[in-house]
Amino acid sequence: MRIIITFSPLKDSICLPINHQEIIQGLIYQHLDPGIAEFLHNEGFAYKKRKFKLFTFSRLMGKVRRKGNTFTFQGNIKLVVSSIHLPTVKSLATNLIKQEEIQIGTNKVQIKSIEVEKEPAFNKEVIIRMLSPVTVYSTLSSPGGKKKTYFYNPYEREFEELIAQNIIHKFLAYYGIHPQEQTIAIEPLNVSIKNQKLIKYKATIIKGWMGKYKLSGSPELLKIAYYTGIGSKNSQGFGCFEIINMNE
């Protein structure tokens, strides 16, 4: 299930730090039913040693102006929240719609609308546009034993391999069975250095990529990718995408 939440500021604008993914993540958890929030935060959906939250969200979308380390949003702003786990999104939508006003950071806003998106047709090949950066990385060890995080760019072989592996693992974590087909591929479409984003989440710098990509594979794997995001750190606001037409 995927929803689009439209917020209306009580004043003319709202001001947020550039790196506000943690604020949005906190907003989501705050408005989930306690049992669901606790399950996602402490347990999640497990596959071997990995635990997945199986939800993702977009960047805030609207008329925005940057000044220093802050974003100022004018007028209505939109947020996409998506999960393969229906109770997660239903709980969020139900609890938000009951509120006369909520707080995003230090800003008070009203919920203007919550729209449930119609499920798209999952063909074997789709063109996608990132709504939040996709991040793919490995933790490497130096000869001295020091660990370092290496973030892959969309043109490296490991970028595609790790995205495919991640989608299959999420499928196994949620459904408990292997997908009928396990082939999935992603190809960047004119993605350049201008699409690279550096995001600070808590004390960590994360490198991610916006842009357009061709995603191909079985419909069941494309569906899990669509609702849970691609790459890593989806529940921190990474890897959310929309399906578009080739000429968009």
C-alpha positions in Angstrom: 0.0 0.0 0.0 1.2 3.5 -0.8 -0.2 6.8 0.3 0.5 10.4 -0.5 0.1 12.7 2.5 -0.4 16.4 1.8 0.6 18.8 4.6 -0.6 22.4 4.8 1.5 24.7 7.0 -0.3 26.7 9.6 1.9 29.6 8.6 3.0 30.6 5.1 6.0 28.2 5.2 7.8 25.6 7.2 11.6 25.5 7.8 13.5 22.2 8.2 17.2 21.3 8.3 18.5 20.0 5.0 19.0 16.6 6.5 15.6 16.0 7.9 15.1 12.3 7.1 15.3 11.4 10.8 12.5 13.9 11.6 10.2 12.3 9.0 11.1 8.8 10.2 10.2 9.9 13.7 6.9 11.3 12.5 6.0 8.0 10.9 6.9 5.9 14.0 5.0 8.4 16.3 1.8 7.9 14.4 1.8 4.2 14.1 -0.2 2.0 16.4 2.2 1.2 19.4 2.2 -2.6 18.6 3.2 -2.0 15.0 5.8 0.6 15.8 7.4 -1.7 18.4 7.4 -4.6 16.1 9.1 -2.7 13.2 11.6 -1.0 15.5 12.6 -4.0 17.5 12.0 -7.0 15.3 11.0 -6.3 11.7 10.8 -9.0 9.1 13.8 -11.4 9.4 15.8 -13.2 6.8 18.8 -15.0 8.3 20.6 -12.3 10.3 19.0 -9.4 8.4 15.9 -7.6 9.7 13.8 -5.5 7.3 11.3 -2.8 8.2 9.8 -3.1 4.7 8.7 0.5 4.4 10.1 3.5 2.7 9.3 7.2 2.2 10.1 9.9 -0.3 11.7 13.3 0.2 9.3 16.1 1.0 8.0 17.5 -2.2 6.9 21.1 -2.8 8.0 24.6 -3.5 11.3 24.8 -1.6 14.1 27.3 -1.2 17.5 26.5 0.3 19.3 29.0 2.7 22.4 27.8 4.4 21.7 24.5 6.1 17.9 24.8 6.0 15.1 24.2 3.5 12.1 26.5 3.5 8.9 25.0 2.0 6.2 27.4 0.8 2.6 26.2 0.6 1.5 22.6 0.6 4.1 19.8 0.8 3.7 16.1 -0.1 5.2 12.9 1.3 4.9 9.4 -0.1 5.0 6.5 2.4 5.0 3.0 1.1 5.1 -0.6 2.5 4.3 -4.1 1.3 2.9 -4.6 4.9 -0.6 -3.3 4.6 -1.2 -2.7 8.4 1.8 -0.4 8.6 0.4 2.1 6.1 -3.2 1.7 7.2 -2.2 2.4 10.8 -0.3 5.5 9.8 -3.1 6.9 7.6 -5.8 6.2 10.2 -3.8 7.9 13.0 -2.8 10.9 11.0 -6.2 11.7 9.7 -7.5 11.9 13.3 -5.2 14.7 14.1 -6.2 18.4 13.8 -2.6 19.3 13.5 0.8 17.7 13.9 4.3 18.8 14.2 7.2 18.4 11.7 10.3 19.4 13.5 9.4 22.8 15.1 6.6 23.4 12.5 2.9 22.9 13.0 1.0 21.6 10.0 -2.5 20.3 9.2 -3.2 17.1 7.2 -4.9 18.4 4.1 -5.4 15.0 2.5 -4.3 11.4 2.4 -4.6 9.7 -0.9 -4.2 6.0 -1.5 -2.3 5.4 -4.7 -3.6 2.9 -7.2 -1.3 -0.1 -7.7 0.5 0.2 -11.0 0.9 -2.6 -13.5 4.1 -4.5 -12.8 5.4 -5.4 -16.2 8.7 -7.2 -16.6 10.4 -3.9 -17.3 9.6 -0.4 -15.9 11.2 3.0 -15.9 11.5 4.5 -12.5 12.4 7.9 -11.0 13.8 8.1 -7.5 11.7 10.0 -5.0 14.5 9.6 -2.4 18.1 8.7 -3.0 19.1 5.0 -3.5 22.1 4.0 -1.5 24.2 0.8 -2.0 27.3 0.1 0.1 29.6 -2.5 1.5 31.6 -2.4 4.7 35.2 -3.2 3.9 38.2 -3.9 6.1 41.6 -2.4 5.6 44.9 -4.5 6.1 45.1 -2.9 9.5 41.6 -4.1 10.4 39.9 -0.7 10.3 36.4 -0.8 8.7 35.3 1.6 6.0 32.0 2.0 4.3 32.3 2.1 0.5 29.2 3.5 -1.4 28.8 2.2 -5.0 27.8 4.4 -7.9 25.1 3.2 -10.3 27.6 2.3 -13.0 29.5 -0.2 -10.8 28.7 -3.9 -11.1 28.1 -4.3 -7.3 25.4 -1.6 -7.4 23.2 -3.8 -9.5 24.2 -7.1 -7.7 23.5 -5.7 -4.2 20.1 -4.2 -5.2 19.0 -7.5 -6.7 20.1 -9.4 -3.7 18.4 -7.0 -1.3 15.1 -7.3 -3.2 15.2 -11.1 -3.1 16.0 -11.1 0.6 13.1 -8.8 1.3 10.8 -11.1 -0.6 12.0 -14.0 1.5 11.7 -12.1 4.7 8.1 -11.1 4.0 6.6 -14.2 2.2 8.9 -16.9 3.7 9.3 -18.6 0.3 11.7 -18.1 -2.7 10.4 -16.0 -5.7 9.6 -18.1 -8.8 12.2 -16.1 -10.7 15.3 -14.5 -9.0 16.6 -12.4 -11.9 16.4 -8.6 -11.5 18.4 -5.9 -13.1 18.8 -2.2 -12.9 20.3 0.2 -15.4 20.9 3.9 -14.9 19.4 6.2 -17.5 21.7 9.3 -18.0 22.5 9.4 -14.3 25.4 11.8 -13.7 27.3 13.3 -10.8 24.6 15.9 -10.4 22.3 13.1 -9.2 24.6 12.3 -6.3 23.4 13.3 -2.9 25.3 13.4 0.4 22.9 13.0 3.3 23.8 13.2 7.0 21.7 10.8 9.1 22.4 11.2 12.8 26.3 11.3 12.8 26.7 9.3 9.5 27.2 10.6 6.0 25.4 8.5 3.4 25.9 8.8 -0.3 22.9 8.2 -2.5 21.7 8.8 -6.0 18.6 10.3 -7.5 17.7 10.0 -11.2 16.0 7.6 -13.6 16.6 3.9 -14.0 15.3 0.9 -16.0 14.3 -1.8 -13.6 13.5 -5.3 -15.0 12.6 -8.6 -13.5 9.7 -10.7 -12.5 6.5 -8.8 -11.5 6.5 -10.2 -8.0 10.0 -8.9 -7.4 9.2 -5.5 -9.0 6.2 -5.3 -6.7 8.3 -5.8 -3.5 10.8 -3.3 -4.8 8.1 -0.7 -5.4 6.5 -1.0 -2.0 9.7 -1.4 0.1 12.2 0.6 -1.9 15.5 -0.4 -3.5 19.0 -0.4 -2.0 19.7 0.0 1.7 18.3 2.1 4.6 14.8 2.3 3.1 13.1 3.0 6.5 15.5 6.0 6.9 14.2 7.6 3.8 16.2 6.0 1.0 15.2 4.1 -2.2 11.6 5.2 -2.7 10.7 5.5 -6.4 7.8 6.1 -8.8 7.1 4.3 -12.0 7.0 6.7 -15.0 6.7 6.6 -18.8 9.8 6.5 -20.9 9.4 10.1 -22.0 8.7 11.7 -18.6 
